[in-house]
Amino acid sequence: MRTIRNLILGLLVASFVTIFHSTKLEAARPIFFADFDGKGIPDNSVNDHKNWKPENPATQWQIADFPANKTKGLKQLAEGCGTSGFTPFPDPQGKLKNWTDGIIQVDLGWGDDDSWGIMFRRTAVDKGYFAFFGFTETPFLILMDLAQGCGINAKCLDENGCENNPGKVIKQVPHNLPNRDQTNNTSYTARISAQGPEIKIWYGLTSDFPKDPLEPVKKFASMIEVMDSKYKQGMVGIWHESMSNSFVDNVIVYGKEAFAVDPQGKATLSWGTLKARME
């Protein structure tokens, strides 16, 4: 009798653990994913360049072959400071307009000597955070406050007095990139973690980043870590500085569920599991 009771108890515990673990897996699902040649989240409309609607109409997006990873990517075609500007990520379900905490990760390619950026918790052109990923023209990783007049549409960074000007930024460090390939044959990765006032930004070669966007970055070229509570929520999107012939790929956004961990401290949903579910 005791053996039967123990068996039943064991089955009940196993069922509870399975249900609990499954719930956690679903909780860690990204709220946005675009790779431009597969299945997107929340739906495949995010992979259509026509749904990437720039605030500056001079910005020109197109889907094209990204040489660095041999897949499709989002390519910016226009040249000149007047084409620079912010493009919010497509938001068919309205989950990104009031983004608060989570993880943002993007793969980037350079066919130009200027820079990419990611804006987050943005509610206006002068309200929000601006993570700037410099390259040749501006050899820095920078976190800025949009209230300083940086990241304005149709302007390059130097036109607003924000380039190489530590007095107008929250924090700035050398990007320390091991190489600067302007042929789009090298992929670089930008990752942002925002959890309340704690903001962390990593920048480096995609080949050095873990395949799972929720796993810690152990090898990177540069990093910024600050405590800043000025902006609590807002839009998420890409910013470019005259980045003609350059690529954005594998854009992924998690909500605050990204910080949930299992008892072993591992990410609740592996990237491999997610990809398998999407296929």
C-alpha positions in Angstrom: 0.0 0.0 0.0 2.8 2.4 0.9 4.5 1.7 -2.5 1.3 2.6 -4.3 0.9 5.8 -2.2 4.5 6.8 -2.9 4.0 6.1 -6.7 0.8 8.3 -6.8 2.6 11.1 -4.8 5.5 10.9 -7.2 3.2 11.2 -10.2 1.4 14.2 -8.7 4.7 15.9 -8.0 6.0 15.2 -11.5 2.8 16.6 -13.0 3.0 19.7 -10.9 6.7 20.3 -11.9 5.8 19.7 -15.6 2.9 22.2 -15.5 5.0 24.8 -13.6 7.9 24.5 -15.9 5.7 24.7 -19.0 4.1 27.8 -17.7 7.5 29.4 -17.1 8.6 28.4 -20.6 5.6 30.2 -22.1 6.2 33.2 -19.9 9.6 33.7 -21.4 8.4 33.8 -25.0 9.6 36.9 -26.9 7.1 39.6 -27.6 8.8 40.5 -30.8 11.1 38.7 -33.3 12.0 39.5 -36.9 14.6 37.7 -39.0 13.2 38.7 -42.4 13.2 35.2 -43.8 11.3 33.0 -41.4 8.4 33.2 -39.0 8.0 36.4 -37.0 6.5 37.2 -33.6 3.8 38.1 -33.0 3.1 37.3 -36.7 5.0 37.3 -39.9 4.0 40.9 -40.8 7.0 42.1 -38.8 9.3 40.6 -41.6 7.8 42.9 -44.2 9.9 46.0 -44.8 6.7 47.9 -45.6 5.7 47.6 -42.0 8.9 49.3 -40.8 7.7 52.8 -41.0 10.4 55.4 -40.4 9.6 58.8 -38.8 11.9 60.3 -41.4 10.5 59.4 -44.9 14.0 59.8 -46.3 14.9 56.5 -44.6 14.6 53.6 -47.1 14.2 50.0 -45.9 14.4 46.9 -48.2 14.7 43.2 -47.6 18.0 41.9 -49.1 20.6 39.2 -48.7 22.8 39.8 -45.6 26.3 38.5 -46.6 27.5 38.1 -43.0 25.0 35.3 -42.1 23.8 34.2 -45.6 20.1 35.0 -44.7 17.8 37.8 -45.5 18.1 41.0 -43.5 16.6 44.5 -43.4 18.8 46.8 -45.5 18.8 50.7 -45.3 19.5 52.2 -48.7 19.6 56.0 -48.3 22.8 58.1 -47.8 23.3 61.4 -46.1 22.6 62.9 -42.7 19.2 64.0 -43.9 18.2 60.4 -44.1 19.0 59.6 -40.5 16.3 58.8 -38.0 14.2 56.5 -35.9 12.0 53.6 -37.0 9.9 52.0 -34.3 9.7 48.2 -34.5 6.4 47.1 -36.1 3.8 46.6 -33.3 0.7 44.7 -34.6 -0.5 43.9 -31.1 0.5 47.1 -29.3 3.0 45.4 -26.9 6.0 47.6 -27.7 4.5 51.1 -27.3 4.8 51.0 -23.5 7.7 48.6 -23.2 9.3 48.8 -19.7 11.7 46.1 -18.7 13.3 43.2 -20.7 15.9 42.3 -23.3 16.5 43.9 -26.7 19.0 42.3 -29.1 19.8 43.1 -32.7 22.4 41.8 -35.2 24.0 44.6 -37.3 26.0 44.9 -40.5 28.0 47.8 -41.8 28.3 49.0 -45.4 29.1 52.5 -44.2 31.4 54.3 -41.7 28.6 55.8 -39.6 26.5 54.2 -36.8 23.5 52.3 -35.6 21.4 53.0 -32.5 18.5 51.5 -30.5 16.0 53.8 -28.7 13.9 52.4 -25.9 11.4 53.7 -23.4 10.9 56.5 -25.9 7.7 58.6 -25.7 8.8 61.6 -27.8 11.8 62.8 -29.8 13.2 64.3 -26.6 12.1 61.7 -24.1 13.7 58.3 -23.8 17.0 56.4 -23.9 19.3 56.2 -26.9 21.9 53.4 -27.1 24.4 54.4 -29.8 26.7 51.8 -31.4 29.5 53.6 -33.0 31.9 52.2 -35.6 34.5 54.2 -37.6 33.3 57.8 -37.5 32.4 57.6 -33.8 34.5 54.8 -32.1 32.3 54.6 -29.0 29.5 52.7 -27.3 27.2 55.4 -25.8 24.1 55.7 -23.7 22.3 59.0 -24.2 19.3 60.9 -22.9 17.1 62.1 -25.8 16.4 65.3 -23.8 20.0 66.3 -24.6 19.0 66.8 -28.3 20.8 63.7 -29.5 19.2 61.3 -32.0 17.0 63.8 -33.8 15.5 62.7 -37.2 17.3 64.0 -40.3 20.5 64.9 -38.3 23.8 63.1 -37.8 25.1 63.0 -34.2 27.8 65.7 -34.8 25.2 68.2 -36.1 23.6 68.2 -32.6 26.9 68.5 -30.8 26.6 64.9 -29.5 29.4 63.2 -31.3 32.5 62.7 -29.1 31.0 64.9 -26.5 31.0 63.2 -23.1 29.2 66.2 -21.5 26.0 65.3 -23.4 25.8 61.6 -22.6 24.9 59.4 -19.7 27.9 57.2 -20.3 30.4 56.6 -23.1 33.2 54.0 -23.5 35.5 53.0 -26.4 33.8 50.3 -28.5 37.0 48.2 -28.7 35.8 46.3 -31.7 38.4 43.9 -32.9 37.8 44.9 -36.5 35.6 47.2 -38.4 34.4 45.5 -41.6 32.4 47.8 -43.9 31.6 45.1 -46.4 28.6 43.6 -44.5 30.5 40.3 -44.3 30.8 40.6 -40.5 27.8 40.6 -38.1 27.9 42.6 -34.9 25.5 42.3 -32.0 23.9 44.9 -29.7 22.1 43.8 -26.6 20.3 45.9 -24.1 19.0 44.8 -20.7 16.7 47.1 -18.8 15.3 46.1 -15.4 14.0 49.1 -13.5 16.8 51.6 -13.2 19.5 49.1 -14.0 20.5 49.4 -17.7 23.2 47.2 -19.3 24.4 47.3 -22.9 26.7 44.9 -24.6 28.4 45.3 -28.0 30.6 43.0 -30.0 31.0 40.4 -32.7 27.9 38.2 -33.2 30.2 35.1 -33.2 31.1 35.9 -29.6 27.5 36.2 -28.3 25.6 33.1 -27.0 23.0 31.7 -29.4 20.4 32.1 -26.7 19.6 35.8 -26.3 18.7 35.1 -22.6 22.1 33.6 -21.7 24.8 35.9 -20.2 27.2 37.6 -22.5 30.7 36.4 -21.4 32.7 37.7 -24.3 32.2 41.2 -25.8 34.0 44.2 -27.1 32.5 46.8 -24.8 29.8 47.2 -22.1 27.9 50.0 -20.3 26.2 49.5 -17.0 24.4 52.4 -15.3 21.6 53.1 -12.8 19.1 55.6 -14.3 15.4 55.9 -13.5 14.4 58.9 -15.5 12.4 57.0 -18.1 10.1 54.1 -17.1 8.4 53.0 -20.4 7.9 53.8 -24.0 8.6 52.7 -27.6 11.4 50.5 -28.9 13.0 50.9 -32.3 16.1 51.2 -34.5 17.9 54.5 -35.3 20.4 54.9 -38.1 22.9 57.6 -38.9 23.2 57.8 -42.7 23.7 54.1 -42.8 23.4 53.4 -46.5 24.0 49.8 -47.7 23.8 48.5 -44.1 21.8 45.7 -42.4 19.6 45.0 -39.4 18.8 41.3 -38.6 17.5 38.9 -36.0 15.7 41.6 -34.0 14.3 40.2 -30.7 12.5 41.8 -27.8 11.6 40.2 -24.5 9.4 41.7 -21.8 10.1 41.6 -18.1 9.5 37.8 -18.1 13.1 37.5 -19.5 14.4 37.9 -16.0 12.6 34.8 -14.7 15.0 31.9 -14.0 14.5 28.3 -13.1 16.0 26.9 -9.8 19.3 26.2 -11.5 19.5 29.9 -12.6 19.2 29.0 -16.3 17.1 31.0 -18.8 13.5 29.8 -18.8 13.3 29.3 -22.6 16.2 28.3 -24.8 16.7 29.9 -28.2 16.8 26.4 -29.7 13.4 25.6 -28.2 11.9 28.8 -29.5 13.2 28.3 -33.0 11.9 24.7 -33.0 8.5 25.9 -32.0 8.5 28.5 -34.8 9.4 26.0 -37.6 
